[in-house]
Amino acid sequence: MEELIPLVGNLGFPIAVSIYLLVRIEGKLENLTVSIRELAEAIGKMF
């Protein structure tokens, strides 16, 4: 049990940062997906 506490302390911060970044990137990826769909539609209308 004594070995578990430092392990969680050392790993907790990187895990929290990773989750934070994943949540932030998710929204940007959604916007990028929408933009790609709109671009595909615009190109499709040109031809």
Number of C-alpha atoms within 10 A of each C-alpha: 5 6 7 9 10 11 10 11 10 11 11 12 11 11 12 11 11 12 12 11 11 11 11 11 12 11 11 11 11 11 12 12 12 12 12 12 12 12 12 11 11 11 10 9 8 6 5
